[in-house]
Each structure stands twice: as structure tokens, then as C-alpha cells.
Amino acid sequence: MKKQIADLGFETLITADKIEERVKAIGVQINEDFKDTVPLIIGVLNGGFLFTADLIKQVTIPCEINFTKLASYYGGTTSTLKIREDIDLSIDIKGRDVLIIEDIVDTGNTAHYLIEKLKLKEPASLTMCSLLLKPAALQKKIEELKYIGFEIGNEFVVGYGLDYKEMGRNLADIYKKVN
Ligand code: IMP
């Protein structure tokens, strides 16, 4: 399906059904991998809000949930490499098994920044889950990235939490920009 968002045209890349199926499968993996602990799940806003909400409904083991808010795109379609921290994590993560939930890892700079920052707070372990990964855009290896929903090409996407100029976050499917 085609969509116009602000000045750009988009077409469907991943349907809501496929997302739901993948989210369920990741939930099963998390339940198994964290069954001997009470993980502290940290959702990264804004882009990760829908994925975090859907994923934690599949997490049936005891867990805690918190959020942090980072911004790195500033409304364009390419990474600016500048990261702005809008909401800092207010809780103590020392000694906790932390699972970070991201919407997308593009260059990897945001993930790297967040992981390095959280490491200073001495968690027992740090694991990352990202709905999307753009392997061709990755500039830094993220060892902590254990769960990946979908690998996509080096293309700009919106929907299911992801935005273009703050629009499109509400879309149930994920769309890619058409040239
Ligand atoms: P990175 O630092 O380059 O890995 O970019 C990570 C952040 O940029 C993500 O958390 C998103 O907020 C944003 N981002 C990266 N790629 C896209 C995209 O294709 N669409 C919308 N936002 C994106």
C-alpha cells in the first residue's frame, strides 16, 4: 500500500501481521533466556513505544519496565550522529539484568551511546533487542544486540513507532520511502 507522509511517498515493507508474529517469537526467546532472573526492561522512546508495549505483553516472567528518551534524527531521513537525551533513566540499575528495547539500529551510534552510558551504572548484564536493524548502515559492532526483529536494507522507514517529521508513528505496518 502507498502512503504520503509530509513531502515523502512510502510503500509497505513489513505488515502488522508479520510484526505480530515476530514479536511473539522474540517474547518466547526472552521468557526462556531470562527465566532465572527478574529483568529490568528499558524501552527507548519515542520510536520504541509500540514495540516495547507489544513485546512486554509477550513477556510472562516477572520483570520491571522503565523508559528513557533519546533523539538522534531531528526530523530528517539520515542519521545526524548527534544524540540528544530528553529523559534520563531515573532508576538504579546496579546489579540488574537489563534488557534495552529499541525501535531501530541504523548507524548504531545511539545504541552504542546508550550502552556505554548504562555500563557505567554497573548492571549485572546488558542485552539489547531492536525491532529493526540496517546491517549496511552499521558503523559500530553492538555486541549486546541479541534480539533482532527484522534486518532491512539501507532505507528510510516509518510506522509502528518510527516517524518522519514526527508523523507516521501510529501506523500499524512499517513503510519504506519510495524514490
Ligand atoms: P542510529 O544512531 O543511526 O543507529 O539511529 C538510531 C535512531 O535513529 C533510532 O532510534 C531512530 O529513532 C532513528 N532512525 C534510524 N533509522 C530510521 C528510519 O529509517 N526511520 C525513522 N527513524 C530512524
Backbone and ligand atoms as CSV (ligand in chain L), in Angstrom:
chain,resi,resn,atom,element,x,y,z
A,1,MET,N,N,0.827,-1.203,0.000
A,1,MET,CA,C,0.000,0.000,0.000
A,1,MET,C,C,0.871,1.267,0.000
A,2,LYS,N,N,0.429,2.275,-0.714
A,2,LYS,CA,C,1.206,3.515,-0.774
A,2,LYS,C,C,0.675,4.537,0.238
A,3,LYS,N,N,1.594,5.361,0.744
A,3,LYS,CA,C,1.226,6.391,1.736
A,3,LYS,C,C,2.028,7.638,1.464
A,4,GLN,N,N,1.407,8.776,1.687
A,4,GLN,CA,C,2.127,10.042,1.605
A,4,GLN,C,C,2.270,10.568,3.031
A,5,ILE,N,N,3.500,10.844,3.451
A,5,ILE,CA,C,3.710,11.442,4.778
A,5,ILE,C,C,4.532,12.700,4.575
A,6,ALA,N,N,3.920,13.827,4.926
A,6,ALA,CA,C,4.512,15.136,4.651
A,6,ALA,C,C,4.909,15.179,3.169
A,7,ASP,N,N,6.166,15.434,2.854
A,7,ASP,CA,C,6.569,15.590,1.453
A,7,ASP,C,C,7.096,14.298,0.819
A,8,LEU,N,N,7.025,13.163,1.538
A,8,LEU,CA,C,7.609,11.924,1.009
A,8,LEU,C,C,6.571,10.831,0.755
A,9,GLY,N,N,6.853,9.980,-0.245
A,9,GLY,CA,C,5.996,8.837,-0.552
A,9,GLY,C,C,6.582,7.566,0.059
A,10,PHE,N,N,5.705,6.702,0.552
A,10,PHE,CA,C,6.132,5.449,1.188
A,10,PHE,C,C,5.307,4.282,0.659
A,11,GLU,N,N,5.866,3.063,0.766
A,11,GLU,CA,C,5.098,1.853,0.443
A,11,GLU,C,C,5.353,0.788,1.516
A,12,THR,N,N,4.429,-0.154,1.630
A,12,THR,CA,C,4.517,-1.164,2.704
A,12,THR,C,C,5.794,-1.985,2.604
A,13,LEU,N,N,6.449,-2.159,3.734
A,13,LEU,CA,C,7.643,-3.016,3.790
A,13,LEU,C,C,7.369,-4.248,4.672
A,14,ILE,N,N,6.822,-4.031,5.868
A,14,ILE,CA,C,6.530,-5.157,6.779
A,14,ILE,C,C,5.109,-4.958,7.317
A,15,THR,N,N,4.275,-5.953,7.129
A,15,THR,CA,C,2.872,-5.817,7.557
A,15,THR,C,C,2.735,-6.048,9.069
A,16,ALA,N,N,1.619,-5.562,9.590
A,16,ALA,CA,C,1.326,-5.701,11.026
A,16,ALA,C,C,1.293,-7.180,11.431
A,17,ASP,N,N,0.789,-8.047,10.556
A,17,ASP,CA,C,0.739,-9.489,10.856
A,17,ASP,C,C,2.128,-10.064,11.060
A,18,LYS,N,N,3.033,-9.680,10.169
A,18,LYS,CA,C,4.417,-10.179,10.259
A,18,LYS,C,C,5.085,-9.658,11.526
A,19,ILE,N,N,4.805,-8.401,11.866
A,19,ILE,CA,C,5.385,-7.813,13.077
A,19,ILE,C,C,4.885,-8.593,14.300
A,20,GLU,N,N,3.590,-8.832,14.324
A,20,GLU,CA,C,2.981,-9.533,15.463
A,20,GLU,C,C,3.598,-10.928,15.654
A,21,GLU,N,N,3.766,-11.609,14.545
A,21,GLU,CA,C,4.348,-12.961,14.577
A,21,GLU,C,C,5.770,-12.932,15.143
A,22,ARG,N,N,6.544,-11.949,14.677
A,22,ARG,CA,C,7.948,-11.830,15.103
A,22,ARG,C,C,8.044,-11.415,16.575
A,23,VAL,N,N,7.160,-10.499,16.980
A,23,VAL,CA,C,7.154,-10.028,18.374
A,23,VAL,C,C,6.868,-11.204,19.312
A,24,LYS,N,N,5.925,-12.056,18.910
A,24,LYS,CA,C,5.597,-13.236,19.729
A,24,LYS,C,C,6.811,-14.149,19.859
A,25,ALA,N,N,7.507,-14.369,18.759
A,25,ALA,CA,C,8.676,-15.259,18.766
A,25,ALA,C,C,9.796,-14.688,19.646
A,26,ILE,N,N,9.996,-13.391,19.589
A,26,ILE,CA,C,11.038,-12.775,20.436
A,26,ILE,C,C,10.637,-12.895,21.907
A,27,GLY,N,N,9.346,-12.735,22.182
A,27,GLY,CA,C,8.845,-12.870,23.558
A,27,GLY,C,C,9.150,-14.252,24.122
A,28,VAL,N,N,8.965,-15.267,23.306
A,28,VAL,CA,C,9.245,-16.644,23.733
A,28,VAL,C,C,10.726,-16.780,24.101
A,29,GLN,N,N,11.583,-16.218,23.242
A,29,GLN,CA,C,13.037,-16.281,23.496
A,29,GLN,C,C,13.402,-15.569,24.796
A,30,ILE,N,N,12.821,-14.393,25.017
A,30,ILE,CA,C,13.127,-13.611,26.226
A,30,ILE,C,C,12.674,-14.365,27.476
A,31,ASN,N,N,11.484,-14.944,27.412
A,31,ASN,CA,C,10.978,-15.709,28.566
A,31,ASN,C,C,11.927,-16.840,28.931
A,32,GLU,N,N,12.492,-17.458,27.921
A,32,GLU,CA,C,13.408,-18.567,28.157
A,32,GLU,C,C,14.756,-18.029,28.688
A,33,ASP,N,N,15.304,-17.042,27.996
A,33,ASP,CA,C,16.647,-16.550,28.335
A,33,ASP,C,C,16.720,-15.860,29.700
A,34,PHE,N,N,15.617,-15.257,30.134
A,34,PHE,CA,C,15.645,-14.506,31.400
A,34,PHE,C,C,14.850,-15.204,32.508
A,35,LYS,N,N,14.590,-16.494,32.338
A,35,LYS,CA,C,13.699,-17.169,33.296
A,35,LYS,C,C,14.273,-17.273,34.715
A,36,ASP,N,N,15.609,-17.167,34.839
A,36,ASP,CA,C,16.211,-17.298,36.166
A,36,ASP,C,C,16.485,-15.955,36.831
A,37,THR,N,N,15.940,-14.889,36.263
A,37,THR,CA,C,16.187,-13.565,36.834
A,37,THR,C,C,14.923,-12.713,36.694
A,38,VAL,N,N,14.967,-11.511,37.244
A,38,VAL,CA,C,13.857,-10.567,37.026
A,38,VAL,C,C,14.448,-9.421,36.219
A,39,PRO,N,N,14.321,-9.479,34.892
A,39,PRO,CA,C,14.978,-8.451,34.083
A,39,PRO,C,C,14.357,-7.070,34.266
A,40,LEU,N,N,15.203,-6.072,34.077
A,40,LEU,CA,C,14.732,-4.698,34.061
A,40,LEU,C,C,14.694,-4.303,32.584
A,41,ILE,N,N,13.496,-4.141,32.063
A,41,ILE,CA,C,13.325,-3.825,30.645
A,41,ILE,C,C,13.277,-2.309,30.489
A,42,ILE,N,N,14.129,-1.795,29.602
A,42,ILE,CA,C,14.152,-0.344,29.378
A,42,ILE,C,C,13.748,-0.058,27.938
A,43,GLY,N,N,12.601,0.545,27.761
A,43,GLY,CA,C,12.122,0.932,26.439
A,43,GLY,C,C,12.720,2.282,26.070
A,44,VAL,N,N,13.142,2.410,24.808
A,44,VAL,CA,C,13.723,3.680,24.364
A,44,VAL,C,C,12.672,4.454,23.560
A,45,LEU,N,N,12.273,5.593,24.118
A,45,LEU,CA,C,11.291,6.472,23.486
A,45,LEU,C,C,11.987,7.423,22.519
A,46,ASN,N,N,11.302,8.009,21.538
A,46,ASN,CA,C,9.900,7.775,21.264
A,46,ASN,C,C,9.669,6.527,20.413
A,47,GLY,N,N,10.586,6.263,19.489
A,47,GLY,CA,C,10.358,5.256,18.455
A,47,GLY,C,C,10.011,3.867,18.969
A,48,GLY,N,N,10.510,3.510,20.159
A,48,GLY,CA,C,10.315,2.155,20.651
A,48,GLY,C,C,9.030,1.934,21.439
A,49,PHE,N,N,8.146,2.936,21.458
A,49,PHE,CA,C,6.994,2.812,22.380
A,49,PHE,C,C,6.028,1.691,21.999
A,50,LEU,N,N,5.724,1.516,20.728
A,50,LEU,CA,C,4.771,0.467,20.325
A,50,LEU,C,C,5.392,-0.918,20.441
A,51,PHE,N,N,6.618,-1.028,19.975
A,51,PHE,CA,C,7.322,-2.314,20.044
A,51,PHE,C,C,7.470,-2.747,21.498
A,52,THR,N,N,7.873,-1.826,22.365
A,52,THR,CA,C,8.031,-2.149,23.791
A,52,THR,C,C,6.694,-2.614,24.367
A,53,ALA,N,N,5.638,-1.869,24.064
A,53,ALA,CA,C,4.311,-2.212,24.617
A,53,ALA,C,C,3.871,-3.594,24.149
A,54,ASP,N,N,4.034,-3.881,22.871
A,54,ASP,CA,C,3.606,-5.189,22.348
A,54,ASP,C,C,4.495,-6.313,22.868
A,55,LEU,N,N,5.797,-6.056,22.923
A,55,LEU,CA,C,6.733,-7.104,23.354
A,55,LEU,C,C,6.536,-7.471,24.823
A,56,ILE,N,N,6.354,-6.481,25.673
A,56,ILE,CA,C,6.242,-6.807,27.107
A,56,ILE,C,C,4.956,-7.582,27.411
A,57,LYS,N,N,3.969,-7.477,26.515
A,57,LYS,CA,C,2.754,-8.288,26.708
A,57,LYS,C,C,3.038,-9.770,26.448
A,58,GLN,N,N,4.124,-10.035,25.740
A,58,GLN,CA,C,4.522,-11.423,25.472
A,58,GLN,C,C,5.496,-11.938,26.532
A,59,VAL,N,N,5.968,-11.035,27.381
A,59,VAL,CA,C,6.899,-11.431,28.443
A,59,VAL,C,C,6.068,-11.859,29.648
A,60,THR,N,N,6.142,-13.142,29.960
A,60,THR,CA,C,5.291,-13.681,31.023
A,60,THR,C,C,6.059,-13.937,32.317
A,61,ILE,N,N,7.383,-13.779,32.281
A,61,ILE,CA,C,8.179,-13.932,33.500
A,61,ILE,C,C,8.117,-12.617,34.286
A,62,PRO,N,N,8.384,-12.635,35.597
A,62,PRO,CA,C,8.385,-11.383,36.353
A,62,PRO,C,C,9.443,-10.426,35.791
A,63,CYS,N,N,9.080,-9.172,35.632
A,63,CYS,CA,C,10.028,-8.188,35.085
A,63,CYS,C,C,9.615,-6.789,35.528
A,64,GLU,N,N,10.555,-5.851,35.395
A,64,GLU,CA,C,10.247,-4.438,35.662
A,64,GLU,C,C,10.410,-3.678,34.351
A,65,ILE,N,N,9.671,-2.611,34.209
A,65,ILE,CA,C,9.735,-1.842,32.964
A,65,ILE,C,C,9.961,-0.362,33.258
A,66,ASN,N,N,10.880,0.221,32.524
A,66,ASN,CA,C,11.127,1.646,32.653
A,66,ASN,C,C,11.460,2.204,31.275
A,67,PHE,N,N,11.594,3.526,31.189
A,67,PHE,CA,C,11.835,4.141,29.889
A,67,PHE,C,C,12.932,5.201,29.951
A,68,THR,N,N,13.589,5.387,28.824
A,68,THR,CA,C,14.486,6.533,28.658
A,68,THR,C,C,14.125,7.144,27.309
A,69,LYS,N,N,14.509,8.379,27.107
A,69,LYS,CA,C,14.139,9.018,25.840
A,69,LYS,C,C,15.359,9.651,25.186
A,70,LEU,N,N,15.653,9.182,24.004
A,70,LEU,CA,C,16.781,9.714,23.246
A,70,LEU,C,C,16.276,10.208,21.893
A,71,ALA,N,N,16.965,11.143,21.317
A,71,ALA,CA,C,16.613,11.592,19.970
A,71,ALA,C,C,17.894,11.736,19.171
A,72,SER,N,N,17.865,11.241,17.927
A,72,SER,CA,C,19.092,11.344,17.139
A,72,SER,C,C,18.859,11.721,15.687
A,73,TYR,N,N,17.604,11.796,15.262
A,73,TYR,CA,C,17.357,12.057,13.838
A,73,TYR,C,C,16.959,13.498,13.523
A,74,TYR,N,N,16.349,14.133,14.435
A,74,TYR,CA,C,15.905,15.527,14.284
A,74,TYR,C,C,15.076,15.779,13.029
A,75,GLY,N,N,14.224,14.828,12.689
A,75,GLY,CA,C,13.245,15.076,11.631
A,75,GLY,C,C,13.692,14.830,10.215
A,76,GLY,N,N,14.945,14.459,9.985
A,76,GLY,CA,C,15.404,14.190,8.631
A,76,GLY,C,C,15.277,12.724,8.286
A,77,THR,N,N,15.968,12.283,7.231
A,77,THR,CA,C,15.916,10.863,6.871
A,77,THR,C,C,17.292,10.204,6.933
A,78,THR,N,N,18.286,10.925,7.418
A,78,THR,CA,C,19.592,10.294,7.626
A,78,THR,C,C,20.099,10.642,9.012
A,79,SER,N,N,20.912,9.735,9.557
A,79,SER,CA,C,21.394,9.910,10.920
A,79,SER,C,C,22.301,11.132,11.007
A,80,THR,N,N,22.081,11.926,12.054
A,80,THR,CA,C,22.867,13.142,12.218
A,80,THR,C,C,24.122,12.897,13.053
A,81,LEU,N,N,24.180,11.744,13.688
A,81,LEU,CA,C,25.256,11.368,14.606
A,81,LEU,C,C,25.239,12.199,15.880
A,82,LYS,N,N,24.220,13.055,16.010
A,82,LYS,CA,C,24.095,13.842,17.236
A,82,LYS,C,C,22.998,13.206,18.074
A,83,ILE,N,N,23.278,12.992,19.349
A,83,ILE,CA,C,22.284,12.342,20.203
A,83,ILE,C,C,21.873,13.299,21.308
A,84,ARG,N,N,20.588,13.413,21.463
A,84,ARG,CA,C,20.064,14.294,22.498
A,84,ARG,C,C,19.336,13.427,23.517
A,85,GLU,N,N,19.612,13.656,24.782
A,85,GLU,CA,C,18.963,12.858,25.815
A,85,GLU,C,C,17.824,13.667,26.409
A,86,ASP,N,N,16.595,13.252,26.157
A,86,ASP,CA,C,15.443,14.030,26.612
A,86,ASP,C,C,14.948,13.597,27.986
A,87,ILE,N,N,14.976,12.284,28.240
A,87,ILE,CA,C,14.588,11.803,29.574
A,87,ILE,C,C,15.643,10.804,30.029
A,88,ASP,N,N,16.290,11.110,31.122
A,88,ASP,CA,C,17.328,10.240,31.663
A,88,ASP,C,C,16.648,9.120,32.459
A,89,LEU,N,N,17.352,8.027,32.597
A,89,LEU,CA,C,16.832,6.915,33.382
A,89,LEU,C,C,16.920,7.282,34.860
A,90,SER,N,N,15.805,7.187,35.550
A,90,SER,CA,C,15.779,7.679,36.933
A,90,SER,C,C,16.054,6.587,37.966
A,91,ILE,N,N,16.162,5.331,37.509
A,91,ILE,CA,C,16.277,4.235,38.478
A,91,ILE,C,C,17.703,3.677,38.550
A,92,ASP,N,N,17.950,2.939,39.635
A,92,ASP,CA,C,19.255,2.325,39.841
A,92,ASP,C,C,19.282,0.981,39.114
A,93,ILE,N,N,20.284,0.775,38.260
A,93,ILE,CA,C,20.337,-0.487,37.504
A,93,ILE,C,C,21.494,-1.375,37.965
A,94,LYS,N,N,22.186,-0.928,39.009
A,94,LYS,CA,C,23.346,-1.679,39.506
A,94,LYS,C,C,22.947,-3.117,39.865
A,95,GLY,N,N,23.677,-4.082,39.323
A,95,GLY,CA,C,23.436,-5.486,39.643
A,95,GLY,C,C,22.229,-6.104,38.943
A,96,ARG,N,N,21.551,-5.327,38.083
A,96,ARG,CA,C,20.346,-5.829,37.407
A,96,ARG,C,C,20.665,-6.394,36.018
A,97,ASP,N,N,19.826,-7.319,35.593
A,97,ASP,CA,C,19.928,-7.811,34.219
A,97,ASP,C,C,19.041,-6.906,33.368
A,98,VAL,N,N,19.687,-6.085,32.579
A,98,VAL,CA,C,18.968,-5.040,31.837
A,98,VAL,C,C,18.759,-5.455,30.379
A,99,LEU,N,N,17.530,-5.275,29.921
A,99,LEU,CA,C,17.186,-5.540,28.520
A,99,LEU,C,C,16.669,-4.241,27.905
A,100,ILE,N,N,17.435,-3.713,26.963
A,100,ILE,CA,C,17.061,-2.452,26.304
A,100,ILE,C,C,16.219,-2.775,25.067
A,101,ILE,N,N,15.120,-2.063,24.906
A,101,ILE,CA,C,14.279,-2.281,23.715
A,101,ILE,C,C,14.285,-1.034,22.833
A,102,GLU,N,N,14.842,-1.192,21.645
A,102,GLU,CA,C,14.986,-0.101,20.668
A,102,GLU,C,C,14.072,-0.344,19.478
A,103,ASP,N,N,13.746,0.717,18.771
A,103,ASP,CA,C,12.975,0.570,17.532
A,103,ASP,C,C,13.869,0.121,16.378
A,104,ILE,N,N,15.013,0.785,16.242
A,104,ILE,CA,C,15.850,0.516,15.074
A,104,ILE,C,C,17.317,0.830,15.366
A,105,VAL,N,N,18.195,-0.010,14.868
A,105,VAL,CA,C,19.628,0.287,14.927
A,105,VAL,C,C,20.053,0.562,13.491
A,106,ASP,N,N,20.467,1.797,13.263
A,106,ASP,CA,C,20.828,2.268,11.924
A,106,ASP,C,C,22.364,2.332,11.862
A,107,THR,N,N,22.966,3.466,12.199
A,107,THR,CA,C,24.437,3.527,12.261
A,107,THR,C,C,24.956,2.794,13.500
A,108,GLY,N,N,24.098,2.675,14.512
A,108,GLY,CA,C,24.496,2.033,15.764
A,108,GLY,C,C,25.012,3.037,16.782
A,109,ASN,N,N,25.072,4.298,16.401
A,109,ASN,CA,C,25.628,5.308,17.315
A,109,ASN,C,C,24.756,5.523,18.559
A,110,THR,N,N,23.445,5.517,18.360
A,110,THR,CA,C,22.548,5.725,19.507
A,110,THR,C,C,22.650,4.546,20.468
A,111,ALA,N,N,22.619,3.335,19.907
A,111,ALA,CA,C,22.710,2.125,20.728
A,111,ALA,C,C,24.032,2.117,21.494
A,112,HIS,N,N,25.115,2.449,20.808
A,112,HIS,CA,C,26.439,2.469,21.416
A,112,HIS,C,C,26.493,3.487,22.559
A,113,TYR,N,N,25.952,4.661,22.303
A,113,TYR,CA,C,25.933,5.739,23.299
A,113,TYR,C,C,25.185,5.277,24.559
A,114,LEU,N,N,24.005,4.679,24.348
A,114,LEU,CA,C,23.183,4.255,25.477
A,114,LEU,C,C,23.845,3.113,26.249
A,115,ILE,N,N,24.390,2.160,25.526
A,115,ILE,CA,C,25.037,1.010,26.181
A,115,ILE,C,C,26.236,1.470,27.018
A,116,GLU,N,N,27.072,2.318,26.449
A,116,GLU,CA,C,28.250,2.804,27.194
A,116,GLU,C,C,27.821,3.564,28.441
A,117,LYS,N,N,26.760,4.332,28.314
A,117,LYS,CA,C,26.261,5.122,29.441
A,117,LYS,C,C,25.723,4.189,30.545
A,118,LEU,N,N,24.969,3.179,30.141
A,118,LEU,CA,C,24.384,2.264,31.127
A,118,LEU,C,C,25.446,1.387,31.783
A,119,LYS,N,N,26.496,1.052,31.027
A,119,LYS,CA,C,27.576,0.217,31.576
A,119,LYS,C,C,28.209,0.873,32.795
A,120,LEU,N,N,28.297,2.206,32.771
A,120,LEU,CA,C,28.894,2.948,33.888
A,120,LEU,C,C,28.091,2.762,35.172
A,121,LYS,N,N,26.819,2.386,35.028
A,121,LYS,CA,C,25.952,2.202,36.195
A,121,LYS,C,C,26.009,0.775,36.726
A,122,GLU,N,N,26.935,-0.014,36.198
A,122,GLU,CA,C,27.236,-1.369,36.672
A,122,GLU,C,C,26.061,-2.357,36.747
A,123,PRO,N,N,25.358,-2.553,35.630
A,123,PRO,CA,C,24.337,-3.608,35.632
A,123,PRO,C,C,25.025,-4.975,35.660
A,124,ALA,N,N,24.291,-6.028,36.060
A,124,ALA,CA,C,24.880,-7.372,36.042
A,124,ALA,C,C,25.072,-7.812,34.593
A,125,SER,N,N,24.110,-7.466,33.742
A,125,SER,CA,C,24.237,-7.772,32.315
A,125,SER,C,C,23.441,-6.753,31.512
A,126,LEU,N,N,23.851,-6.579,30.266
A,126,LEU,CA,C,23.177,-5.632,29.365
A,126,LEU,C,C,22.908,-6.354,28.048
A,127,THR,N,N,21.642,-6.403,27.655
A,127,THR,CA,C,21.280,-7.061,26.406
A,127,THR,C,C,20.383,-6.089,25.644
A,128,MET,N,N,20.509,-6.089,24.327
A,128,MET,CA,C,19.656,-5.195,23.544
A,128,MET,C,C,18.773,-5.982,22.589
A,129,CYS,N,N,17.563,-5.455,22.421
A,129,CYS,CA,C,16.611,-6.012,21.465
A,129,CYS,C,C,16.191,-4.856,20.564
A,130,SER,N,N,16.289,-5.046,19.254
A,130,SER,CA,C,15.848,-3.987,18.341
A,130,SER,C,C,14.881,-4.577,17.325
A,131,LEU,N,N,13.791,-3.886,17.091
A,131,LEU,CA,C,12.820,-4.379,16.114
A,131,LEU,C,C,13.467,-4.461,14.730
A,132,LEU,N,N,14.231,-3.408,14.384
A,132,LEU,CA,C,14.837,-3.364,13.056
A,132,LEU,C,C,16.348,-3.138,13.148
A,133,LEU,N,N,17.039,-3.673,12.147
A,133,LEU,CA,C,18.486,-3.440,12.026
A,133,LEU,C,C,18.792,-3.200,10.555
A,134,LYS,N,N,19.601,-2.152,10.318
A,134,LYS,CA,C,20.058,-1.886,8.946
A,134,LYS,C,C,21.530,-2.289,8.878
A,135,PRO,N,N,21.838,-3.555,8.577
A,135,PRO,CA,C,23.241,-4.013,8.628
A,135,PRO,C,C,24.183,-3.179,7.748
A,136,ALA,N,N,23.697,-2.716,6.613
A,136,ALA,CA,C,24.569,-1.970,5.690
A,136,ALA,C,C,24.919,-0.573,6.208
A,137,ALA,N,N,24.154,-0.082,7.174
A,137,ALA,CA,C,24.406,1.266,7.703
A,137,ALA,C,C,25.239,1.238,8.986
A,138,LEU,N,N,25.368,0.057,9.556
A,138,LEU,CA,C,26.019,-0.094,10.868
A,138,LEU,C,C,27.486,0.354,10.841
A,139,GLN,N,N,27.824,1.249,11.764
A,139,GLN,CA,C,29.212,1.747,11.835
A,139,GLN,C,C,29.956,1.187,13.039
A,140,LYS,N,N,29.174,0.633,13.987
A,140,LYS,CA,C,29.789,0.113,15.216
A,140,LYS,C,C,29.197,-1.248,15.509
A,141,LYS,N,N,30.034,-2.187,15.889
A,141,LYS,CA,C,29.502,-3.504,16.239
A,141,LYS,C,C,28.865,-3.399,17.624
A,142,ILE,N,N,27.627,-3.855,17.731
A,142,ILE,CA,C,26.934,-3.798,19.024
A,142,ILE,C,C,26.847,-5.229,19.564
A,143,GLU,N,N,27.811,-5.582,20.398
A,143,GLU,CA,C,27.881,-6.951,20.949
A,143,GLU,C,C,26.618,-7.317,21.728
A,144,GLU,N,N,26.013,-6.320,22.364
A,144,GLU,CA,C,24.857,-6.572,23.236
A,144,GLU,C,C,23.569,-6.829,22.454
A,145,LEU,N,N,23.581,-6.610,21.153
A,145,LEU,CA,C,22.364,-6.766,20.338
A,145,LEU,C,C,22.083,-8.243,20.064
A,146,LYS,N,N,21.193,-8.815,20.877
A,146,LYS,CA,C,20.940,-10.247,20.811
A,146,LYS,C,C,19.649,-10.580,20.068
A,147,TYR,N,N,18.648,-9.717,20.188
A,147,TYR,CA,C,17.359,-9.985,19.545
A,147,TYR,C,C,17.092,-8.940,18.463
A,148,ILE,N,N,16.841,-9.428,17.248
A,148,ILE,CA,C,16.560,-8.525,16.125
A,148,ILE,C,C,15.264,-8.985,15.464
A,149,GLY,N,N,14.326,-8.042,15.328
A,149,GLY,CA,C,13.054,-8.389,14.692
A,149,GLY,C,C,13.248,-8.679,13.215
A,150,PHE,N,N,13.740,-7.683,12.488
A,150,PHE,CA,C,13.936,-7.812,11.046
A,150,PHE,C,C,15.191,-7.046,10.626
A,151,GLU,N,N,15.938,-7.634,9.714
A,151,GLU,CA,C,17.038,-6.902,9.076
A,151,GLU,C,C,16.464,-6.282,7.807
A,152,ILE,N,N,16.733,-5.006,7.611
A,152,ILE,CA,C,16.205,-4.332,6.415
A,152,ILE,C,C,17.367,-3.680,5.659
A,153,GLY,N,N,17.080,-3.237,4.441
A,153,GLY,CA,C,18.106,-2.566,3.643
A,153,GLY,C,C,18.376,-1.173,4.184
A,154,ASN,N,N,19.301,-0.491,3.539
A,154,ASN,CA,C,19.656,0.855,3.991
A,154,ASN,C,C,18.621,1.851,3.476
A,155,GLU,N,N,17.403,1.712,4.010
A,155,GLU,CA,C,16.306,2.560,3.531
A,155,GLU,C,C,15.605,3.223,4.702
A,156,PHE,N,N,14.960,4.333,4.416
A,156,PHE,CA,C,14.276,5.070,5.475
A,156,PHE,C,C,12.869,4.502,5.660
A,157,VAL,N,N,12.532,4.191,6.911
A,157,VAL,CA,C,11.237,3.570,7.192
A,157,VAL,C,C,10.423,4.361,8.221
A,158,VAL,N,N,9.120,4.196,8.139
A,158,VAL,CA,C,8.214,4.814,9.131
A,158,VAL,C,C,7.152,3.802,9.533
A,159,GLY,N,N,6.455,4.109,10.603
A,159,GLY,CA,C,5.341,3.276,11.064
A,159,GLY,C,C,5.733,2.460,12.279
A,160,TYR,N,N,4.731,1.957,12.985
A,160,TYR,CA,C,4.919,1.136,14.172
A,160,TYR,C,C,5.918,1.804,15.147
A,161,GLY,N,N,5.702,3.079,15.382
A,161,GLY,CA,C,6.547,3.818,16.320
A,161,GLY,C,C,7.549,4.738,15.660
A,162,LEU,N,N,7.976,4.376,14.446
A,162,LEU,CA,C,9.002,5.181,13.753
A,162,LEU,C,C,8.358,6.341,12.998
A,163,ASP,N,N,9.057,7.461,12.971
A,163,ASP,CA,C,8.457,8.667,12.397
A,163,ASP,C,C,9.232,9.261,11.241
A,164,TYR,N,N,8.544,10.075,10.473
A,164,TYR,CA,C,9.184,11.029,9.577
A,164,TYR,C,C,8.598,12.382,9.968
A,165,LYS,N,N,9.420,13.296,10.431
A,165,LYS,CA,C,8.974,14.603,10.920
A,165,LYS,C,C,7.843,14.444,11.942
A,166,GLU,N,N,8.007,13.464,12.836
A,166,GLU,CA,C,7.052,13.160,13.922
A,166,GLU,C,C,5.728,12.592,13.427
A,167,MET,N,N,5.617,12.297,12.135
A,167,MET,CA,C,4.386,11.712,11.595
A,167,MET,C,C,4.613,10.228,11.304
A,168,GLY,N,N,3.534,9.483,11.333
A,168,GLY,CA,C,3.587,8.079,10.922
A,168,GLY,C,C,3.810,7.085,12.052
A,169,ARG,N,N,4.022,7.565,13.258
A,169,ARG,CA,C,4.296,6.646,14.382
A,169,ARG,C,C,3.106,5.727,14.656
A,170,ASN,N,N,1.920,6.194,14.345
A,170,ASN,CA,C,0.688,5.456,14.640
A,170,ASN,C,C,0.366,4.355,13.637
A,171,LEU,N,N,1.097,4.275,12.543
A,171,LEU,CA,C,0.767,3.282,11.516
A,171,LEU,C,C,1.070,1.866,12.002
A,172,ALA,N,N,0.160,0.924,11.718
A,172,ALA,CA,C,0.324,-0.456,12.203
A,172,ALA,C,C,1.376,-1.222,11.407
A,173,ASP,N,N,1.522,-0.881,10.119
A,173,ASP,CA,C,2.535,-1.517,9.264
A,173,ASP,C,C,3.791,-0.640,9.232
A,174,ILE,N,N,4.882,-1.237,8.736
A,174,ILE,CA,C,6.108,-0.450,8.523
A,174,ILE,C,C,6.222,-0.173,7.026
A,175,TYR,N,N,6.522,1.078,6.700
A,175,TYR,CA,C,6.610,1.520,5.303
A,175,TYR,C,C,8.023,1.973,4.986
A,176,LYS,N,N,8.443,1.781,3.730
A,176,LYS,CA,C,9.749,2.319,3.305
A,176,LYS,C,C,9.539,3.455,2.322
A,177,LYS,N,N,10.501,4.358,2.327
A,177,LYS,CA,C,10.426,5.516,1.432
A,177,LYS,C,C,10.613,5.059,-0.014
A,178,VAL,N,N,9.791,5.592,-0.895
A,178,VAL,CA,C,9.999,5.290,-2.315
A,178,VAL,C,C,10.714,6.478,-2.960
A,179,ASN,N,N,11.594,6.162,-3.922
A,179,ASN,CA,C,12.395,7.250,-4.506
A,179,ASN,C,C,11.695,7.912,-5.694
L,1,IMP,P1,P,21.446,5.341,14.799
L,1,IMP,O1,O,22.033,6.087,15.941
L,1,IMP,O2,O,21.966,5.843,13.469
L,1,IMP,O3,O,21.562,3.836,14.914
L,1,IMP,O4,O,19.910,5.676,14.734
L,1,IMP,C1,C,19.069,5.271,15.699
L,1,IMP,C2,C,17.843,6.159,15.812
L,1,IMP,O5,O,17.587,6.929,14.622
L,1,IMP,C3,C,16.640,5.282,16.004
L,1,IMP,O6,O,16.388,5.029,17.361
L,1,IMP,C4,C,15.542,6.069,15.328
L,1,IMP,O7,O,14.951,6.961,16.226
L,1,IMP,C5,C,16.231,6.848,14.236
L,1,IMP,N1,N,16.156,6.153,12.923
L,1,IMP,C6,C,17.107,5.415,12.312
L,1,IMP,N2,N,16.693,4.947,11.133
L,1,IMP,C7,C,15.412,5.385,10.994
L,1,IMP,C8,C,14.423,5.204,9.955
L,1,IMP,O8,O,14.619,4.560,8.915
L,1,IMP,N3,N,13.231,5.810,10.196
L,1,IMP,C9,C,12.939,6.544,11.305
L,1,IMP,N4,N,13.840,6.726,12.289
L,1,IMP,C10,C,15.063,6.152,12.135
